[in-house]
Amino acid sequence: MKNNKFDISTETVKAGLSLLDKEDCGIKIGLWLKALAAETEEEIIELKEMGLSFMLEALAVYRHLSSTPEFLRAERIDSKARHDEAQALKNAERKRDEHWQEIIVKKDTAITAIDAVIAGKEAEIAKLLEALKER
């Protein structure tokens, strides 16, 4: 079984399952999964406040596992990976925005040049029309 924070060994899973009675097994497994998926201290406190002995034991095991050097190292690596990914996305967005800004500037320059040509042609046409009226 794998959690995004650490690998859970088979022995750990067996130890956790030994805490489960046959009755209410589904509820207990659900609570275990909720504990493993918890992302905030409030979620852990909520589970503790239930006062269920197996849940308190499970949380103690989880606290122990989450304080190991391996877990902390995995957390640092995961945090760095998320930071690096965010930086890469931000850099890609900045490059994309710069690319489109360059395209807009080129198009604006081309449009301005075309407008100048059109204005010149319109002036020529106006002069020719004036010349025709004078004849």
C-alpha positions as CSV (number, residue, x, y, z in Angstrom):
1,M,0.0,0.0,0.0
2,K,1.4,3.4,-0.8
3,N,0.6,6.8,0.5
4,N,1.8,10.0,-1.2
5,K,3.9,10.7,2.0
6,F,5.6,7.3,2.5
7,D,5.5,3.6,1.8
8,I,3.7,1.6,4.4
9,S,5.4,-1.8,5.0
10,T,3.5,-5.0,5.0
11,E,4.3,-5.4,8.7
12,T,2.8,-2.0,9.5
13,V,-0.4,-2.9,7.6
14,K,-0.6,-6.3,9.4
15,A,0.0,-4.5,12.8
16,G,-2.8,-2.1,11.9
17,L,-5.2,-4.8,10.8
18,S,-4.5,-6.8,14.0
19,L,-6.1,-3.8,15.9
20,L,-9.3,-4.4,14.0
21,D,-12.0,-6.7,15.3
22,K,-14.2,-8.5,12.8
23,E,-17.2,-6.4,13.9
24,D,-17.3,-2.8,12.6
25,C,-14.3,-3.7,10.3
26,G,-15.6,-1.5,7.5
27,I,-16.0,1.5,9.8
28,K,-12.6,1.0,11.3
29,I,-10.9,0.6,7.9
30,G,-12.7,3.8,6.8
31,L,-11.4,5.6,9.8
32,W,-7.9,4.3,9.1
33,L,-8.1,5.5,5.6
34,K,-9.4,8.9,6.8
35,A,-6.4,9.1,9.1
36,L,-3.9,8.3,6.3
37,A,-5.6,10.8,4.0
38,A,-5.7,13.6,6.7
39,E,-4.0,16.8,5.5
40,T,-4.5,19.0,8.4
41,E,-4.0,18.8,12.2
42,E,-7.7,19.5,12.6
43,E,-8.6,16.3,10.8
44,I,-6.3,14.3,13.1
45,I,-7.8,16.0,16.2
46,E,-11.3,15.2,15.0
47,L,-10.3,11.5,14.8
48,K,-8.7,11.7,18.3
49,E,-11.8,13.3,19.8
50,M,-13.8,10.2,18.8
51,G,-12.1,8.5,21.7
52,L,-12.0,5.1,20.0
53,S,-9.1,3.0,21.4
54,F,-8.2,1.5,18.1
55,M,-8.1,4.9,16.5
56,L,-5.9,6.3,19.3
57,E,-3.5,3.4,18.8
58,A,-3.6,3.9,15.0
59,L,-2.9,7.6,15.4
60,A,0.0,6.9,17.8
61,V,1.5,4.5,15.1
62,Y,1.0,7.2,12.5
63,R,2.6,9.8,14.7
64,H,5.5,7.5,15.2
65,L,5.9,6.7,11.5
66,S,5.6,10.3,10.5
67,S,8.4,11.3,12.8
68,T,10.9,8.9,11.4
69,P,13.9,10.3,9.5
70,E,12.7,8.5,6.3
71,F,9.3,10.1,6.5
72,L,10.7,13.5,7.2
73,R,13.2,13.1,4.3
74,A,10.3,12.0,2.0
75,E,8.3,15.0,3.2
76,R,11.2,17.4,2.3
77,I,11.6,15.7,-1.1
78,D,7.9,15.9,-1.8
79,S,7.8,19.6,-0.7
80,K,10.7,20.4,-2.9
81,A,9.1,18.6,-5.8
82,R,5.9,20.6,-5.4
83,H,7.9,23.8,-5.2
84,D,10.0,22.9,-8.2
85,E,6.8,22.0,-10.2
86,A,5.2,25.3,-9.2
87,Q,8.3,27.2,-10.3
88,A,8.4,25.4,-13.6
89,L,4.8,26.1,-14.3
90,K,5.3,29.8,-13.4
91,N,8.3,30.0,-15.6
92,A,6.4,28.3,-18.5
93,E,3.5,30.7,-18.1
94,R,5.9,33.7,-18.1
95,K,7.6,32.4,-21.3
96,R,4.2,31.9,-22.9
97,D,3.1,35.4,-22.0
98,E,6.4,36.8,-23.3
99,H,5.9,34.9,-26.6
100,W,2.4,36.2,-27.1
101,Q,3.4,39.7,-26.2
102,E,6.1,39.5,-28.9
103,I,3.5,38.3,-31.4
104,I,1.2,41.2,-30.4
105,V,3.9,43.8,-30.8
106,K,4.8,42.4,-34.3
107,K,1.2,42.3,-35.3
108,D,0.6,45.9,-34.0
109,T,3.7,47.1,-35.9
110,A,2.5,45.4,-39.1
111,I,-1.0,46.9,-38.6
112,T,0.5,50.3,-38.1
113,A,2.6,50.0,-41.2
114,I,-0.5,48.8,-43.2
115,D,-2.5,51.7,-41.8
116,A,0.1,54.2,-43.0
117,V,0.1,52.6,-46.5
118,I,-3.7,52.8,-46.6
119,A,-3.7,56.4,-45.4
120,G,-1.2,57.2,-48.1
121,K,-3.3,55.5,-50.8
122,E,-6.4,57.2,-49.5
123,A,-4.6,60.6,-49.8
124,E,-3.5,59.7,-53.4
125,I,-7.1,58.7,-54.3
126,A,-8.4,62.0,-52.8
127,K,-5.9,63.9,-55.0
128,L,-6.9,62.0,-58.1
129,L,-10.6,62.6,-57.4
130,E,-9.9,66.3,-57.0
131,A,-7.9,66.3,-60.3
132,L,-10.9,64.5,-62.0
133,K,-13.3,67.1,-60.7
134,E,-11.2,69.9,-62.0
135,R,-11.3,68.6,-65.6
